[in-house]
Amino acid sequence: MRRRRLQGDNSDASEVNLTPMLDVVFIMLIFFIVTTSFIKESGVEIQRPQSSAATPRPDAQVMVALTAEGAVWVDGQPVDAHRVGSEVAALINDQGSVVIQADRESTTGLLVEVMDRLREAGVEDVAVAATRGDA
């Protein structure tokens, strides 16, 4: 009789407790969410000009796109060129940087105007995107 009780207890003890594993998975999920940096994409396809001196900018937080038609895009939405500074300033933090992706066919006047609007809004770290290539 005593052996039957021990065998019955062994069947309960052989179950795997999944609670610690789930705790570890949730802690890892929270860690990856907290440490991920989110980049606000411009939302439009741009043909960047080529430059032999182009260097990567992995710290870019917001992308601003200037199309060949003269439209300004921020975070997948078209924005008026006069309001681009306030829109971008609301999206970045103190250490964030902005990369302007100007289309090869866009005008320099629009690029300068957008850069001026960003500087007026307090955005200091601004770069212009280019494709690395031999010019």
VENKA-V788182 format. One record per residue. SS is DSSP state (~ for helix, > for strand, _ for the rest). PSI is psi in whole degrees, -180 to 180 (NA if undefined). D_FIRST is the distance of its C-alpha to the first C-alpha in Angstrom with 1 decimal. Layout:
ss->SS psi->PSI d_first->D_FIRST
ss->SS psi->PSI d_first->D_FIRST
//
This chain:
ss->_ psi->-39 d_first->0.0
ss->~ psi->-34 d_first->3.7
ss->~ psi->-34 d_first->5.4
ss->~ psi->-40 d_first->5.4
ss->~ psi->-42 d_first->6.9
ss->~ psi->-39 d_first->9.1
ss->~ psi->-38 d_first->10.3
ss->~ psi->-37 d_first->11.1
ss->~ psi->-34 d_first->13.0
ss->~ psi->-34 d_first->14.8
ss->~ psi->-34 d_first->16.3
ss->~ psi->-35 d_first->17.8
ss->~ psi->-18 d_first->19.2
ss->_ psi->-3 d_first->20.8
ss->_ psi->145 d_first->23.3
ss->_ psi->129 d_first->26.8
ss->_ psi->116 d_first->28.6
ss->_ psi->-6 d_first->32.1
ss->~ psi->-47 d_first->33.7
ss->~ psi->-36 d_first->35.1
ss->~ psi->-42 d_first->36.5
ss->~ psi->-37 d_first->38.2
ss->~ psi->-44 d_first->39.6
ss->~ psi->-41 d_first->41.2
ss->~ psi->-43 d_first->42.7
ss->~ psi->-37 d_first->44.2
ss->~ psi->-41 d_first->45.7
ss->~ psi->-40 d_first->47.2
ss->~ psi->-45 d_first->48.6
ss->~ psi->-41 d_first->50.2
ss->~ psi->-46 d_first->51.6
ss->~ psi->-34 d_first->53.2
ss->~ psi->-43 d_first->54.7
ss->~ psi->-38 d_first->56.2
ss->~ psi->-7 d_first->57.7
ss->_ psi->135 d_first->59.2
ss->_ psi->133 d_first->62.9
ss->_ psi->131 d_first->64.1
ss->_ psi->129 d_first->67.4
ss->> psi->109 d_first->69.5
ss->_ psi->158 d_first->70.9
ss->_ psi->-34 d_first->74.4
ss->_ psi->11 d_first->73.4
ss->_ psi->149 d_first->76.3
ss->_ psi->128 d_first->77.1
ss->_ psi->138 d_first->79.8
ss->_ psi->99 d_first->81.9
ss->_ psi->148 d_first->82.2
ss->_ psi->159 d_first->85.2
ss->> psi->147 d_first->84.9
ss->> psi->139 d_first->85.4
ss->_ psi->-15 d_first->85.3
ss->_ psi->15 d_first->84.4
ss->_ psi->135 d_first->81.4
ss->_ psi->147 d_first->78.4
ss->_ psi->148 d_first->74.9
ss->_ psi->86 d_first->74.0
ss->_ psi->-13 d_first->70.1
ss->_ psi->8 d_first->70.4
ss->> psi->132 d_first->72.1
ss->> psi->-36 d_first->70.6
ss->> psi->137 d_first->72.9
ss->> psi->130 d_first->74.8
ss->> psi->129 d_first->78.1
ss->> psi->137 d_first->79.6
ss->> psi->117 d_first->83.3
ss->_ psi->169 d_first->84.1
ss->_ psi->-25 d_first->87.3
ss->_ psi->-5 d_first->88.3
ss->_ psi->13 d_first->88.2
ss->_ psi->149 d_first->85.0
ss->> psi->128 d_first->82.7
ss->> psi->134 d_first->78.9
ss->> psi->126 d_first->76.3
ss->_ psi->39 d_first->72.5
ss->_ psi->7 d_first->73.1
ss->> psi->139 d_first->75.7
ss->> psi->139 d_first->79.5
ss->> psi->144 d_first->81.1
ss->_ psi->140 d_first->84.7
ss->_ psi->-27 d_first->86.3
ss->_ psi->-20 d_first->87.5
ss->_ psi->4 d_first->84.0
ss->~ psi->-33 d_first->82.1
ss->~ psi->-48 d_first->82.2
ss->~ psi->-35 d_first->80.5
ss->~ psi->-45 d_first->77.9
ss->~ psi->-39 d_first->76.9
ss->~ psi->-31 d_first->77.1
ss->~ psi->-20 d_first->74.5
ss->~ psi->-20 d_first->72.1
ss->_ psi->160 d_first->72.2
ss->_ psi->-172 d_first->71.2
ss->_ psi->-35 d_first->73.3
ss->_ psi->3 d_first->72.4
ss->_ psi->153 d_first->72.5
ss->> psi->160 d_first->75.0
ss->> psi->136 d_first->76.7
ss->> psi->125 d_first->77.6
ss->> psi->122 d_first->80.3
ss->> psi->93 d_first->80.1
ss->> psi->130 d_first->83.7
ss->_ psi->151 d_first->84.5
ss->_ psi->-31 d_first->87.0
ss->_ psi->-1 d_first->89.4
ss->_ psi->162 d_first->89.0
ss->_ psi->150 d_first->91.9
ss->~ psi->-28 d_first->92.1
ss->~ psi->-42 d_first->93.4
ss->~ psi->-40 d_first->90.1
ss->~ psi->-45 d_first->88.2
ss->~ psi->-40 d_first->90.4
ss->~ psi->-43 d_first->90.1
ss->~ psi->-42 d_first->86.3
ss->~ psi->-39 d_first->86.3
ss->~ psi->-43 d_first->88.7
ss->~ psi->-38 d_first->86.6
ss->~ psi->-43 d_first->83.5
ss->~ psi->-39 d_first->85.4
ss->~ psi->-31 d_first->86.7
ss->_ psi->-2 d_first->83.2
ss->_ psi->8 d_first->82.2
ss->_ psi->113 d_first->80.4
ss->_ psi->-34 d_first->81.6
ss->_ psi->92 d_first->79.5
ss->> psi->135 d_first->80.8
ss->> psi->158 d_first->80.9
ss->> psi->130 d_first->82.3
ss->_ psi->145 d_first->80.1
ss->_ psi->158 d_first->81.5
ss->> psi->134 d_first->80.3
ss->> psi->127 d_first->80.5
ss->_ psi->164 d_first->83.1
ss->_ psi->120 d_first->86.3
ss->_ psi->NA d_first->89.2
//
